[in-house]
Amino acid sequence: MGNSKGDLYAAPLDGEWEKSSYSATDGPNCLQIMPINGGVAFGDTKRRDLDGALRFTDREMLAHILAVKAGQYDHLIPDGTEL
């Protein structure tokens, strides 16, 4: 989609937050995601204030997902880290 970053940050966060199935059900260390018009918003369960959500276009999100699936960021996980 052709949405600008300004459009993404103007979009209301009125949907449902989703969190990873790898996150603890009651823990505070969860990243949450919400689809918005033209992209997605990321929030942190420790910072429930919605103004702090980062927003990414559909293309940015796709590029990130493909990089994660390809293992591009595996080196950023310290040895011995467990969920």
C-alpha positions as CSV (number, residue, x, y, z in Angstrom):
1,M,0.0,0.0,0.0
2,G,1.1,3.6,-0.5
3,N,0.6,4.9,3.0
4,S,3.2,7.2,4.3
5,K,4.7,7.0,7.8
6,G,2.7,10.0,8.7
7,D,-0.5,8.2,7.7
8,L,0.5,5.2,9.8
9,Y,1.1,7.3,12.9
10,A,-2.2,9.1,12.4
11,A,-4.1,5.8,12.2
12,P,-6.1,5.0,15.3
13,L,-5.1,2.0,17.4
14,D,-8.6,0.7,17.8
15,G,-8.1,-2.9,16.9
16,E,-7.1,-5.9,19.0
17,W,-3.5,-6.3,20.2
18,E,-2.1,-9.8,19.5
19,K,0.9,-11.3,21.3
20,S,3.2,-14.1,20.4
21,S,2.3,-17.6,21.4
22,Y,5.9,-17.8,22.7
23,S,5.2,-15.1,25.3
24,A,4.2,-16.1,28.8
25,T,0.5,-15.7,29.3
26,D,0.9,-13.5,32.4
27,G,4.4,-12.1,32.0
28,P,5.3,-8.4,31.4
29,N,7.9,-9.2,28.7
30,C,5.6,-9.4,25.7
31,L,5.7,-7.7,22.4
32,Q,2.3,-7.1,20.9
33,I,1.2,-6.3,17.4
34,M,-2.0,-4.8,15.9
35,P,-2.9,-4.6,12.2
36,I,-3.7,-1.0,11.2
37,N,-4.6,0.5,7.9
38,G,-1.5,0.2,5.7
39,G,0.6,-1.6,8.1
40,V,1.1,-2.8,11.7
41,A,1.7,-1.3,15.1
42,F,4.1,-2.8,17.7
43,G,3.6,-2.2,21.4
44,D,5.2,-3.4,24.6
45,T,3.1,-4.8,27.4
46,K,5.3,-2.9,29.9
47,R,4.3,0.4,28.2
48,R,0.5,0.2,27.7
49,D,0.3,3.8,26.6
50,L,-0.6,3.5,23.0
51,D,1.3,6.6,21.9
52,G,4.5,4.7,22.3
53,A,3.6,2.1,19.6
54,L,6.0,1.8,16.7
55,R,4.4,1.5,13.3
56,F,5.6,-0.1,10.1
57,T,4.3,-0.3,6.6
58,D,3.2,-3.6,5.1
59,R,6.4,-3.7,3.0
60,E,8.6,-3.0,6.0
61,M,6.8,-5.7,7.9
62,L,7.2,-8.2,5.1
63,A,10.9,-7.4,4.8
64,H,11.4,-8.0,8.5
65,I,9.5,-11.2,8.6
66,L,11.4,-12.6,5.7
67,A,14.7,-11.6,7.3
68,V,13.7,-13.3,10.6
69,K,12.7,-16.5,8.8
70,A,16.0,-16.5,6.9
71,G,17.9,-16.3,10.3
72,Q,19.4,-12.9,9.5
73,Y,19.1,-11.9,13.2
74,D,20.0,-15.1,14.9
75,H,23.4,-13.7,15.9
76,L,21.6,-11.1,18.1
77,I,20.3,-13.8,20.5
78,P,22.9,-14.4,23.2
79,D,24.0,-18.0,23.8
80,G,21.9,-19.7,26.4
81,T,18.9,-17.5,26.0
82,E,15.7,-19.4,26.6
83,L,12.0,-18.5,26.5
